[in-house]
Amino acid sequence: MVFHKREKVKPPQIPDLKEEVLGREGQQGERVVAEKNAGRMNAGSPVHEDETKPGAAKETAPVNKPATQPAMKLIITANPSDSTWFEIAAISTKAGIPETLGYSFLLLPGERKSFEATDKFLLKKIGNAGGFRMELDGMELPSLGKRGAVRSNIIVDRNGLSRAR
């Protein structure tokens, strides 16, 4: 048997996030490139054709990452004598990727539950709209209806309450 020694091959170097290139008219422009660690394009970033000549030297520049919004906290408290059924989605964006967590539960008299999301909450369906109170980041939200009423498709975000379209 003959064994051959394997050599380690280094992958080519990829610029971090942004490289400066010369435009067609000779003006300086920017090109946003893929994040090499994530292996996917940075969502929402423009990508332009590389207009440099092959073999031209490129300089890299640091990129300011957008600030991540802090999570909102929604607290739902059932009234002392009422139970309420909920179907809720907590919608967040983490590292540019949307994430939805769904919850379906019965809140018994006096019980309290809290949820966190960076973008919004979708109250898909609520049984007994008058049987609970809601707070968003410590501020009391208005009632969604009378005792026994059923509500659906209500959005709770930093602007308050609205109807889903």
Buried (B, 14 or more C-beta within 10 A) or exposed (E): EEEEEEEEEEEEEEBBBBBBBEEEEEEEEEBBBBBEEEEEEBEEBEEEEEEBEEEEEEEEEEBEEEEEEEBBEBBBBBBEEBBBBBBBBBBBBEEBEEEEEEEEEEBEEEBEBEBEBBBBBBBBBBBBBBBBBBBBEEEEBEBBBEEEBEBBEBBBBEEEBEEEE
